Amino acid sequence: MAEIFGNSMQLMRKSMDFLWKKQEVIANNLANVDTPGYKARYVTFEEELERRLRNAQTERRPGGLREALDGTEYQVHVTDNETARLDGNNVNTDSEMVEMTRTALQYQYAQNALNSDWNRLRTVIRG
């Protein structure tokens, strides 16, 4: 299947995995908004992907881009932000809700792009 879509299918899968995990982490943060001492978590992916892709372009070896995509994974981090709350919890409900909405829209966009690729392939097969 890689020959048909190039690296786009792998990139889309990795992106959707990241966005799904990001939604889970945000939901967990919101669920713990009243938990004393809880520190909000966040997920990163883009920075590592960008770094790996840049290295793959520099090295210019066959299959380097695919290896960069395959090796990129999301990371979950704990925020070190100070909190104004006395209980030590640093979850900001407003910013978490904004991020949840943004992530849901990004996931929906990625899903639409993936469906579009499959529909083009289906059209070509049917003739």
Backbone bond lengths (Angstrom), bond angles and torsions (degrees), N, CA, C in turn:
res aa  C-N    CA-C-N  psi(-1)  N-CA   C-N-CA  omega(-1)  CA-C   N-CA-C  phi
1 M - - - 1.451 - - 1.528 111.07 -
2 A 1.342 116.94 -26.12 1.458 120.86 -178.86 1.530 111.15 -62.13
3 E 1.317 116.99 -30.92 1.456 120.51 -178.49 1.530 111.22 -67.62
4 I 1.312 117.23 -30.58 1.463 120.97 -178.11 1.523 110.92 -77.58
5 F 1.314 117.14 -46.60 1.462 121.82 -173.46 1.524 113.66 -100.82
6 G 1.301 118.67 -5.64 1.456 120.31 -176.00 1.524 109.51 66.64
7 N 1.306 116.28 -136.37 1.460 121.08 -179.52 1.522 112.95 -91.60
8 S 1.323 117.59 -5.51 1.460 120.21 -173.61 1.527 112.83 -64.71
9 M 1.328 117.60 -37.54 1.466 119.93 -179.41 1.527 110.68 -67.06
10 Q 1.332 116.84 -41.98 1.462 121.08 178.74 1.531 110.44 -65.03
11 L 1.312 117.06 -43.11 1.456 121.30 178.51 1.527 110.66 -62.64
12 M 1.319 116.98 -41.19 1.456 121.06 179.68 1.528 110.36 -64.81
13 R 1.323 117.28 -41.77 1.463 120.77 179.52 1.525 110.75 -63.14
14 K 1.332 116.67 -46.21 1.461 120.80 179.30 1.526 110.91 -62.32
15 S 1.323 116.35 -42.45 1.461 120.61 179.81 1.524 111.74 -63.32
16 M 1.310 116.05 -42.85 1.464 119.54 -179.71 1.531 111.37 -68.70
17 D 1.334 117.59 -36.16 1.467 120.64 174.70 1.528 110.19 -60.65
18 F 1.336 115.93 -44.90 1.460 121.05 178.91 1.522 111.24 -61.18
19 L 1.333 116.80 -47.63 1.465 120.61 -178.32 1.526 111.46 -64.19
20 W 1.324 116.80 -37.10 1.468 120.55 177.95 1.532 109.88 -63.93
21 K 1.341 116.21 -45.65 1.461 120.43 179.36 1.520 110.60 -64.17
22 K 1.324 116.44 -38.53 1.459 120.63 179.43 1.525 110.22 -62.04
23 Q 1.329 117.78 -41.13 1.461 120.93 176.91 1.522 110.56 -62.89
24 E 1.329 117.75 -41.26 1.465 121.11 178.53 1.531 111.20 -61.51
25 V 1.329 116.70 -44.31 1.458 121.33 -178.42 1.529 110.20 -65.72
26 I 1.317 117.74 -42.58 1.461 121.19 178.72 1.527 110.31 -63.81
27 A 1.326 116.89 -43.11 1.468 120.46 178.09 1.527 110.66 -61.54
28 N 1.326 116.57 -38.96 1.458 120.84 177.19 1.531 111.10 -65.23
29 N 1.327 116.49 -41.10 1.468 120.01 176.48 1.524 110.70 -60.01
30 L 1.320 116.08 -45.32 1.470 119.98 -179.54 1.528 111.39 -65.89
31 A 1.317 116.98 -35.88 1.464 120.39 179.12 1.528 111.20 -67.39
32 N 1.333 116.94 -24.75 1.459 121.21 -178.06 1.523 113.32 -104.67
33 V 1.312 117.18 20.47 1.460 121.06 -177.36 1.531 112.11 -60.60
34 D 1.308 118.17 -27.76 1.463 121.61 -179.66 1.529 113.25 -104.63
35 T 1.307 118.19 9.56 1.455 121.90 -179.84 1.531 109.50 -84.76
36 P 1.318 118.16 116.35 1.470 120.53 -179.60 1.534 111.27 -60.07
37 G 1.334 115.68 134.87 1.459 121.66 177.12 1.518 115.54 79.72
38 Y 1.326 117.47 -3.33 1.472 120.22 -179.04 1.520 109.48 -69.82
39 K 1.326 116.18 134.29 1.463 122.06 175.88 1.516 108.47 -109.29
40 A 1.320 115.17 130.26 1.461 121.45 -178.02 1.523 110.25 -61.32
41 R 1.313 114.80 149.54 1.456 121.96 177.58 1.525 109.35 -113.71
42 Y 1.319 115.32 158.06 1.458 120.88 176.11 1.523 108.76 -145.59
43 V 1.320 115.17 161.04 1.458 121.58 -174.92 1.527 108.94 -117.34
44 T 1.336 115.84 137.68 1.468 120.53 174.73 1.516 109.37 -120.01
45 F 1.310 115.08 150.77 1.460 121.67 179.86 1.522 110.46 -154.81
46 E 1.337 115.98 -46.47 1.454 121.05 -171.56 1.525 113.17 -60.10
47 E 1.338 116.70 -40.15 1.459 119.65 -176.75 1.528 111.36 -63.69
48 E 1.326 116.45 -44.31 1.464 119.61 179.62 1.526 110.82 -67.09
49 L 1.333 116.59 -40.73 1.465 119.98 177.88 1.522 110.37 -60.71
50 E 1.315 116.93 -46.10 1.458 120.70 179.97 1.529 110.90 -60.63
51 R 1.324 116.93 -44.13 1.461 121.16 179.81 1.526 111.01 -62.45
52 R 1.330 116.93 -44.73 1.470 120.80 -179.14 1.528 111.37 -66.57
53 L 1.321 116.99 -40.31 1.469 120.04 178.99 1.521 110.85 -66.27
54 R 1.318 116.94 -39.68 1.461 120.23 177.94 1.528 110.32 -63.25
55 N 1.321 117.27 -42.97 1.468 120.80 177.81 1.525 111.08 -63.58
56 A 1.332 117.05 -40.32 1.466 120.76 179.75 1.535 110.77 -63.76
57 Q 1.336 116.89 -38.43 1.461 119.90 178.12 1.523 111.21 -67.45
58 T 1.316 116.85 -37.11 1.462 121.49 179.96 1.517 111.16 -67.02
59 E 1.337 116.09 -43.13 1.467 120.56 -177.88 1.518 112.80 -73.25
60 R 1.314 118.16 -31.39 1.474 124.45 177.51 1.523 113.58 49.84
61 R 1.300 116.73 49.99 1.465 118.98 175.92 1.526 108.24 -109.79
62 P 1.324 117.48 152.78 1.460 121.04 -178.31 1.533 111.39 -58.03
63 G 1.309 115.63 133.52 1.459 120.61 177.91 1.517 114.20 79.32
64 G 1.313 117.54 5.82 1.460 121.44 -177.15 1.519 112.98 -64.46
65 L 1.348 115.93 -40.05 1.469 118.84 179.16 1.522 111.44 -66.26
66 R 1.312 116.47 -41.96 1.470 119.62 178.56 1.522 110.71 -63.36
67 E 1.329 117.34 -42.03 1.464 121.19 178.15 1.535 110.61 -62.67
68 A 1.331 115.88 -39.33 1.467 119.66 178.67 1.529 110.44 -62.45
69 L 1.326 115.93 -42.92 1.463 119.72 178.65 1.518 111.36 -66.12
70 D 1.327 116.46 -44.74 1.458 120.65 -178.14 1.528 111.84 -63.65
71 G 1.325 116.74 -35.07 1.460 120.59 -175.91 1.511 115.26 -84.20
72 T 1.314 117.42 -9.99 1.453 120.36 -177.44 1.521 110.45 -83.41
73 E 1.311 115.94 125.42 1.463 122.06 178.09 1.521 109.08 -128.75
74 Y 1.311 116.32 154.45 1.464 119.96 176.27 1.522 109.57 -77.46
75 Q 1.309 115.86 155.13 1.461 122.43 179.06 1.533 108.37 -125.91
76 V 1.321 117.02 137.80 1.460 122.01 176.06 1.520 107.69 -102.39
77 H 1.331 115.95 128.28 1.464 122.63 -177.94 1.526 109.62 -121.96
78 V 1.315 115.75 157.35 1.461 122.39 174.91 1.519 107.33 -102.86
79 T 1.336 116.81 132.62 1.466 119.95 179.77 1.519 110.05 -72.84
80 D 1.311 114.46 146.51 1.459 120.55 177.42 1.526 111.07 -106.54
81 N 1.323 116.16 10.93 1.464 120.01 -178.07 1.518 110.57 -59.77
82 E 1.306 113.91 141.57 1.452 117.74 173.93 1.525 108.33 -73.38
83 T 1.290 115.57 161.23 1.444 119.92 -178.30 1.514 110.36 -123.96
84 A 1.313 115.90 149.76 1.454 120.83 176.10 1.526 110.67 -87.28
85 R 1.322 115.65 -6.94 1.460 119.55 -178.51 1.525 110.68 -83.99
86 L 1.289 115.90 144.58 1.462 120.87 -178.85 1.514 113.16 -71.72
87 D 1.341 117.13 -24.39 1.466 119.39 -177.16 1.534 113.35 -84.08
88 G 1.341 118.22 0.32 1.456 121.92 177.01 1.515 115.33 85.64
89 N 1.317 118.36 -3.55 1.457 122.35 178.67 1.524 108.62 -76.05
90 N 1.333 118.02 134.76 1.468 120.70 -179.34 1.530 113.82 -117.07
91 V 1.332 117.94 20.25 1.464 120.77 179.37 1.523 109.22 -76.01
92 N 1.336 115.95 126.10 1.457 122.07 176.04 1.529 107.39 -102.81
93 T 1.311 116.27 106.17 1.460 121.59 -174.21 1.523 112.03 -58.43
94 D 1.329 117.13 -43.19 1.470 120.31 -178.21 1.525 111.81 -61.79
95 S 1.321 116.89 -48.29 1.471 118.41 -178.43 1.527 111.19 -69.40
96 E 1.322 117.77 -32.91 1.473 120.52 176.95 1.533 110.60 -65.47
97 M 1.323 117.33 -40.24 1.471 120.43 179.28 1.528 111.28 -66.97
98 V 1.326 116.61 -39.38 1.473 120.30 176.93 1.524 109.67 -63.18
99 E 1.318 116.55 -44.57 1.469 121.34 -179.45 1.525 110.96 -66.02
100 M 1.326 117.46 -36.86 1.477 121.46 177.49 1.528 110.01 -63.31
101 T 1.324 116.87 -43.38 1.462 120.79 179.12 1.526 111.09 -65.04
102 R 1.327 116.08 -44.75 1.467 120.27 179.25 1.531 110.52 -60.98
103 T 1.320 116.74 -43.68 1.455 121.72 -178.86 1.525 111.24 -65.27
104 A 1.329 116.70 -40.49 1.465 120.45 178.14 1.526 110.83 -62.66
105 L 1.328 116.83 -40.51 1.466 120.43 178.38 1.531 111.24 -67.65
106 Q 1.326 117.19 -40.01 1.459 120.14 177.80 1.529 110.76 -64.42
107 Y 1.323 116.72 -40.26 1.465 120.24 178.53 1.527 110.21 -64.28
108 Q 1.329 116.08 -42.72 1.462 120.46 179.04 1.528 110.62 -62.73
109 Y 1.328 117.44 -40.61 1.461 121.29 177.66 1.531 110.57 -62.76
110 A 1.334 116.55 -45.14 1.468 120.60 179.50 1.523 110.86 -62.77
111 Q 1.313 116.49 -40.48 1.465 120.93 179.16 1.535 110.60 -64.71
112 N 1.320 116.83 -40.73 1.468 120.53 177.42 1.530 111.04 -64.22
113 A 1.327 117.19 -40.06 1.462 120.77 178.56 1.525 110.60 -65.01
114 L 1.308 116.74 -41.05 1.463 121.20 177.90 1.526 111.02 -63.92
115 N 1.317 116.87 -44.62 1.466 121.02 177.52 1.524 111.33 -61.76
116 S 1.324 116.12 -37.15 1.463 120.60 178.78 1.531 111.09 -64.00
117 D 1.333 116.28 -41.78 1.468 119.82 177.38 1.527 110.77 -61.39
118 W 1.316 116.83 -45.69 1.466 120.60 -179.99 1.526 111.28 -64.88
119 N 1.327 117.56 -38.35 1.473 120.19 179.19 1.524 111.12 -66.08
120 R 1.339 117.42 -38.12 1.474 119.55 176.27 1.512 110.54 -63.65
121 L 1.312 117.00 -43.10 1.464 120.92 178.92 1.529 110.01 -62.83
122 R 1.314 117.20 -43.50 1.463 121.60 179.47 1.528 110.40 -62.60
123 T 1.331 117.76 -38.49 1.459 121.61 178.67 1.521 111.42 -65.35
124 V 1.331 116.59 -41.05 1.462 121.25 179.18 1.524 109.97 -65.56
125 I 1.319 117.68 -40.96 1.472 121.13 -178.52 1.533 110.62 -66.27
126 R 1.318 115.85 -41.66 1.483 119.86 -178.51 1.512 112.56 -73.87
127 G 1.327 115.85 -25.64 1.456 119.43 176.98 1.436 115.46 89.54
